[in-house]
């Protein structure tokens, strides 16, 4: 099942606020209530674009595995955003939110890169990348079976069948995976999409702190300095409104790219992209409105 392309409203109404809400946010520098609602709306929009029905006459005819990849990635972004909203509702868990935000950004950029690069080989490269690790595991299992003189354990039989099924569903053989050109790295993808090195640094390198537990991450989330002694901190670090800016805008860019790639009616696709762009501009406006003099000359 899915949402059929048709005339009418595809997405829920965007958030609306009273002028007093903006005045309060500007005075306090607290954009969280406003950005929280925009983040929630973005997650819903990502889910709706993922739910477009490939069987609809207005949906571009693509190999089924390619539509599955795009829909799955957009659904992933949506569900991770919903998880972030749940964490943020407790006014803590900023460390986990930042970790998830990096995954959300990577997912959204992958959607954009695939749509930009076109059907065929780019999707094959994406699929092969994921299957490579599975085939490495298969090689380990096969070697263990040989070492035992051909005896197969029940768990090994189950794992080998699962790996074979993954390859079958991707419509790739083991030889296909090995011969497929690797995916470009994240920085190269961003450059292809027109982003500068700062975007890579913010999304990937700084995002790595939360993923890998670097020294800056420890000091930000897990350690504090009291009387020249390091002490442990609890998970009471509340997320800031800025947590909901970058990932939301990147997901909205993915929504626009996805629409332009799969929707055959160019005017309808442009309308969807414009809704996404308008939302991006409003999210950025709210962020700047509540950023004080951060963007003024020092």
Steps between C-alpha positions, in 0.01 A plus 500: 500500500606857451389853431385541140607809310196715450376855515453638846704532814785253527664628818357616833468873558832653612527633856362846568578725795373824645723805477534485877668160462768649275547799734544267796747281314701802389507650848607178670710352220290187543390371161446144620116507513483638145770280350359192676173543308679554169713192564188295570336630181812414299494144634137466391579638156787254460260219587244625249751522216615146585136387486443609141376192318735379223193348330350846451483620137687812609795306642801454272553143387816381674639157592317383811820477702579867426162622620545276805836664577364854474184429696694310764752779546230766534312280747825456695553876520142549617515236770835620636357852519201370694742325738682830549174677581425239764843544657472879490160491671678390819722812487814286510691245287671766286790258448271240338319763294829619352596144415169439323522833320818391328327183378204706380727736306689210340172337398363821349822570310496146360148559366611822337810342347306206358235727349766732361704213353208321336364149459724200447865494605473737801235278659707192421794661682277576800373143516847350456637714782253351745544145374879512518501459879252213474719319247803546724302325772408227251868449421574462872220247540608305192855479635379374837292232325806389300709489818244259650515274196172619354285484812245786504353634823130587516575865562740507203238348270254766610749784454608381155137479390438854626802634310390323183155653537647850536692455176197357321279791604768744380519305173878476536726197505814473710703564184289811428572639843874442469518661155291807583675834538502623864278785610664842521579620850267739682711808422494418128123454510456840662725667242299336221187650655656847511588518871826646627754354744325665796192283440720189510674616817174573680301196389771235492810598694332678791223241490770236552552623856163358610544179300853409610526653846790734431666720762281803413193275530605375842548854627170616353279216618666262743762683708514826692788679668452588866790635706748375241354147525303322228163373620226306321187676376150355481279482189323825575641712216203659326511540121517848356292633214804484275479120517190523284629729226760321287342155488154642425628712211698212350198271520286765330760523223467121465121535478542745211756281322283191546194676357687626194638151439185288531207731420435514127290818511770768502264768630388281790860405578597869498213579735624238746854632472377854563316393814825347624701811410252731673528287813880511487494879476263528796708265716814699421316828567389379845852383578650836408223690678594334827878498454561846644809657347661168406498591131621858549859607451704442816 
